[in-house]
């Protein structure tokens, strides 16, 4: 079976199962946990069916699996047992009896499509037979991915530790990586997918999969990442305005005085 078709079927099956589960538990927030797991599932499905370089197939499988399991594991630890995300509660109230169908289309199906598009470098990188070994772009991609995973993982850890201290309730996290960017976890995600693109680019035929990191960049900076989070955070944390003035929105840099 074609790698792209196999990936699409795997993602569609996962999103359908996730939607049915969300109806049973009345919590659409599980989509956040499924996001990383979906890429892991997709990578394994493509790995089994692809005919590309063994070295690159294995490399991409490891990188996607490590990233996806870390992300989903962290979100499961953070979200399970908590109330449904306020965004989905608002949708539930707004659409009433139509909410199940609306959530299927606008949450699960839409994220499934986004997942398939973002995974294009994984699909193409695993399916390309040449070059057989790893080259400069592959190792550059590993380095970019590693920087991204460090920012994402360390940023999440620092924020979780900050929130665990009751003395910080209502305060703004401005320590560690959060001193240099207001969203180190999103910046890390950005770097992870540009790194994976560089690995696919090393095959010589996957240049067009640049649509993947571009889509992820737009999602992180303008749509479901920074853009959505910063709409309301200022209302919940008055000190955020000063933090916002001195701290870079996305790309890390020293804070302003």
Residue pairs with C-beta under 8 A, 6 or more apart in sequence:
1 49
3 46
3 49
3 50
3 123
3 126
3 127
4 116
4 123
6 45
6 46
6 49
7 42
7 45
7 46
7 116
7 119
7 123
8 116
10 41
10 42
10 45
11 38
11 41
11 42
11 112
11 115
11 116
12 112
14 34
14 37
14 38
14 41
14 112
15 34
15 38
15 108
15 109
15 111
15 112
16 108
18 30
18 31
18 34
18 108
19 103
19 104
19 107
19 108
21 30
22 28
22 30
22 31
22 103
22 108
23 100
26 84
27 84
27 88
28 84
28 85
28 88
28 91
28 92
28 103
28 107
29 79
29 82
29 84
29 85
29 88
30 79
31 107
31 108
31 111
32 75
32 79
32 85
33 72
33 75
33 76
33 79
33 80
34 72
34 111
35 71
35 72
35 75
35 111
35 115
36 67
36 68
36 69
36 70
36 71
36 72
36 73
36 75
37 68
37 69
37 72
38 68
38 112
38 115
39 64
39 67
39 68
39 115
39 118
39 119
39 122
40 64
40 65
40 68
40 69
40 72
42 64
42 115
42 116
42 119
42 122
42 123
43 60
43 61
43 64
43 65
43 68
43 119
43 122
43 126
44 61
44 65
46 119
46 122
46 123
46 126
46 127
47 57
47 58
47 60
47 61
47 126
50 57
50 123
50 126
50 127
51 127
51 129
52 125
52 126
52 127
52 128
52 129
52 203
53 128
53 129
53 130
53 131
53 132
53 133
53 203
54 132
55 132
55 133
55 134
56 125
56 126
56 128
56 134
56 138
56 199
56 202
56 203
57 125
57 126
59 134
59 138
59 142
59 199
60 122
60 125
60 126
60 196
60 199
60 200
61 126
63 142
63 145
63 192
63 195
63 196
63 199
64 122
64 196
66 149
67 145
67 149
67 152
67 192
70 149
70 152
70 153
71 152
74 153
74 156
78 160
83 89
84 92
87 228
88 103
88 107
91 99
91 102
91 103
91 106
92 99
95 102
114 215
114 219
117 211
117 212
117 215
118 193
118 212
118 215
118 216
119 212
120 200
120 206
120 209
120 211
120 212
121 193
121 196
121 197
121 199
121 200
121 201
121 206
121 209
121 212
121 213
122 196
122 200
124 200
124 203
124 205
124 206
124 209
125 196
125 199
125 200
125 202
125 203
125 206
128 200
128 203
128 204
128 205
128 206
130 203
130 204
131 202
131 203
131 204
134 202
135 202
136 202
137 198
137 199
137 201
137 202
138 198
138 199
138 202
140 195
140 198
141 195
141 196
141 197
141 198
141 199
141 201
141 202
142 195
142 199
143 195
144 191
144 192
144 194
144 195
144 198
145 191
145 192
145 195
145 196
145 199
146 195
147 188
147 191
147 195
148 187
148 188
148 189
148 190
148 191
148 192
148 193
148 194
148 195
149 188
149 192
150 188
151 177
151 184
151 185
151 187
151 188
151 191
151 252
152 184
152 185
152 187
152 188
152 189
152 192
153 188
154 176
154 177
154 184
155 176
155 177
155 178
155 184
155 185
155 187
155 188
156 185
158 173
158 175
158 176
158 177
158 178
158 184
159 173
159 178
159 185
162 168
162 173
162 175
163 173
170 236
170 237
171 237
171 239
172 237
172 239
172 240
172 243
174 243
174 247
177 184
177 252
178 184
178 247
179 247
179 255
180 247
180 248
180 252
180 253
180 254
180 255
181 187
181 247
181 248
181 249
181 250
181 251
181 252
181 253
182 226
182 230
182 243
182 244
182 247
182 248
182 249
182 250
183 220
183 225
183 226
183 229
183 249
183 250
184 252
186 220
186 221
186 225
186 226
186 250
187 250
187 251
187 252
189 216
189 220
189 225
190 213
190 216
190 217
190 220
190 221
190 250
193 212
193 213
193 216
194 213
196 212
196 213
197 209
197 210
197 212
197 213
200 206
200 209
201 207
201 209
219 225
220 226
220 250
221 227
221 250
226 249
226 250
230 244
233 240
234 240
234 241
234 244
245 256
246 255
246 256
246 257
247 255
247 256
248 255
